[in-house]
Amino acid sequence: MNSADVGARRRLIVMQRLRERRRRLGLTQKQVVSRLGRLGVLTTNKALSSLEHGAGLDVAKLPELAHALECTVTYLLGMTSDPRSWAPDTTPASQQQGPRDQAAVAANRPRVPGAVPAGARPDWARRPDLARRPAAAPGLVNAHPPTRNPPPSA
């Protein structure tokens, strides 16, 4: 990977981590802007939104952003997967597959109709309105539809 690729990947990680951490803490952008204001960093919701979408990343604001989001700069830069850790992981997070990378890999996998991805639950298990599988109609021994080729007659 050349330095331009590393820089682009790092910016992508920072923007994902900013948004992910804010959401994990249950904060709105307005609340983060308020926290930054108390730390002496004057910014707007629009500017924070731009940061979360990868535009206008100001390295000078990273320490205050980390403080407002209750994490470390090392975490925001993708060097550790633990928001409280200052020490980088042995394998940098920038080289690990993130949630978006895993989703991209899964999206490129051939899809079998009706198959449920590994680790996922089928719709009937996720949705409360489908929490129970439909029971077979009363009086039917087998709820499966008839096959195309009927069994040979004896």
Disulfide bonds with the S-S distance in Angstrom:
none
